[in-house]
Amino acid sequence: MALWDILVRVLVGSILVYFGVEKGGVFMIATFVGLVLLLTAITGFCPLYKITGLSSKEPEAT
């Protein structure tokens, strides 16, 4: 996972968790999505990237 991808996931995940905690109700779904984004940013592994074969990393020069 590229650095920009990790930073975006942390930023968006934090915002979603904040809204879920502060607003409650329907935003509890946002909390779950935010936690998933934070978890994938911390581990550096995204199951959807694996399933679809996508990657945000630059190809390594040989």
Backbone as CSV, one residue per row, in Angstrom:
resi,resn,N_x,N_y,N_z,CA_x,CA_y,CA_z,C_x,C_y,C_z
1,MET,0.844,-1.162,0.000,0.000,0.000,0.000,0.898,1.237,0.000
2,ALA,0.578,2.187,-0.841,1.371,3.399,-0.960,1.119,4.325,0.227
3,LEU,2.078,5.214,0.482,1.974,6.135,1.604,0.744,7.027,1.488
4,TRP,0.455,7.518,0.276,-0.711,8.394,0.113,-1.995,7.641,0.431
5,ASP,-2.033,6.355,0.098,-3.201,5.521,0.364,-3.401,5.363,1.872
6,ILE,-2.325,5.125,2.588,-2.393,4.976,4.041,-2.856,6.275,4.694
7,LEU,-2.309,7.399,4.252,-2.685,8.689,4.836,-4.152,9.017,4.601
8,VAL,-4.646,8.732,3.410,-6.060,8.982,3.109,-6.947,8.085,3.965
9,ARG,-6.567,6.825,4.112,-7.352,5.897,4.928,-7.397,6.338,6.391
10,VAL,-6.262,6.800,6.924,-6.227,7.261,8.314,-7.088,8.508,8.481
11,LEU,-6.985,9.448,7.556,-7.752,10.682,7.651,-9.254,10.419,7.554
12,VAL,-9.674,9.712,6.516,-11.101,9.432,6.318,-11.633,8.530,7.435
13,GLY,-10.856,7.531,7.824,-11.277,6.634,8.900,-11.463,7.375,10.211
14,SER,-10.560,8.283,10.530,-10.672,9.060,11.765,-11.907,9.948,11.756
15,ILE,-12.175,10.568,10.631,-13.363,11.430,10.511,-14.640,10.609,10.681
16,LEU,-14.691,9.450,10.050,-15.887,8.603,10.155,-16.104,8.097,11.588
17,VAL,-15.022,7.710,12.254,-15.147,7.258,13.638,-15.614,8.409,14.522
18,TYR,-15.080,9.588,14.302,-15.490,10.767,15.077,-16.995,11.020,14.916
19,PHE,-17.473,11.047,13.670,-18.903,11.279,13.439,-19.759,10.178,14.064
20,GLY,-19.303,8.939,13.964,-20.059,7.840,14.549,-20.166,7.941,16.054
21,VAL,-19.087,8.369,16.711,-19.086,8.490,18.163,-19.894,9.714,18.596
22,GLU,-19.735,10.816,17.913,-20.402,12.058,18.306,-21.893,12.069,17.969
23,LYS,-22.263,11.586,16.800,-23.646,11.682,16.337,-24.491,10.476,16.708
24,GLY,-23.890,9.284,16.710,-24.648,8.074,17.027,-25.654,7.749,15.935
25,GLY,-26.619,6.919,16.249,-27.682,6.571,15.307,-27.166,5.943,14.034
26,VAL,-27.560,6.514,12.899,-27.177,5.997,11.589,-25.657,6.070,11.397
27,PHE,-25.028,7.006,12.058,-23.586,7.168,11.909,-22.789,6.036,12.543
28,MET,-23.461,5.111,13.218,-22.758,3.958,13.767,-22.183,3.103,12.637
29,ILE,-22.825,3.132,11.489,-22.277,2.446,10.315,-20.970,3.112,9.907
30,ALA,-20.926,4.431,10.007,-19.701,5.167,9.683,-18.573,4.759,10.621
31,THR,-18.900,4.488,11.876,-17.880,4.048,12.830,-17.275,2.722,12.377
32,PHE,-18.115,1.797,11.965,-17.624,0.495,11.499,-16.721,0.659,10.270
33,VAL,-17.174,1.440,9.293,-16.384,1.667,8.076,-15.068,2.363,8.430
34,GLY,-15.125,3.344,9.322,-13.915,4.045,9.749,-12.931,3.121,10.426
35,LEU,-13.419,2.219,11.264,-12.530,1.266,11.926,-11.884,0.316,10.924
36,VAL,-12.642,-0.102,9.929,-12.078,-0.966,8.880,-10.982,-0.212,8.120
37,LEU,-11.225,1.050,7.792,-10.204,1.846,7.099,-8.946,2.002,7.949
38,LEU,-9.123,2.269,9.232,-7.965,2.401,10.121,-7.211,1.082,10.245
39,LEU,-7.934,-0.012,10.336,-7.294,-1.324,10.443,-6.488,-1.654,9.184
40,THR,-7.051,-1.367,8.024,-6.323,-1.653,6.783,-5.116,-0.726,6.629
41,ALA,-5.208,0.494,7.139,-4.065,1.398,7.084,-2.947,0.925,8.009
42,ILE,-3.321,0.436,9.192,-2.320,-0.027,10.164,-1.623,-1.290,9.672
43,THR,-2.403,-2.230,9.137,-1.822,-3.504,8.702,-1.173,-3.415,7.324
44,GLY,-1.615,-2.458,6.510,-1.085,-2.352,5.158,-1.646,-3.393,4.211
45,PHE,-2.744,-4.015,4.601,-3.367,-5.052,3.780,-4.843,-4.730,3.600
46,CYS,-5.290,-4.728,2.353,-6.696,-4.487,2.043,-7.231,-5.694,1.280
47,PRO,-8.206,-6.395,1.864,-8.750,-7.576,1.192,-9.365,-7.262,-0.176
48,LEU,-9.974,-6.090,-0.329,-10.548,-5.740,-1.631,-9.466,-5.572,-2.698
49,TYR,-8.314,-5.026,-2.312,-7.202,-4.927,-3.266,-6.756,-6.323,-3.682
50,LYS,-6.703,-7.244,-2.727,-6.273,-8.614,-3.019,-7.256,-9.310,-3.955
51,ILE,-8.551,-9.165,-3.681,-9.580,-9.818,-4.493,-9.579,-9.283,-5.922
52,THR,-9.459,-7.954,-6.066,-9.529,-7.337,-7.387,-8.186,-7.290,-8.106
53,GLY,-7.103,-7.564,-7.383,-5.786,-7.532,-8.007,-5.223,-6.133,-8.167
54,LEU,-5.799,-5.165,-7.466,-5.334,-3.782,-7.543,-4.199,-3.538,-6.564
55,SER,-3.439,-2.486,-6.817,-2.384,-2.073,-5.905,-2.150,-0.581,-6.079
56,SER,-1.894,0.110,-4.981,-1.601,1.536,-5.064,-0.107,1.798,-5.070
57,LYS,0.688,0.742,-4.940,2.145,0.883,-4.964,2.627,1.126,-6.392
58,GLU,3.694,1.897,-6.481,4.348,2.088,-7.776,5.076,0.803,-8.131
59,PRO,5.047,0.421,-9.412,5.798,-0.774,-9.808,7.293,-0.558,-9.584
60,GLU,7.945,-1.590,-9.059,9.369,-1.485,-8.786,10.159,-1.540,-10.086
61,ALA,11.143,-0.629,-10.173,12.021,-0.603,-11.352,13.063,-1.714,-11.214
62,THR,13.304,-2.412,-12.310,14.288,-3.495,-12.277,15.522,-3.142,-13.014
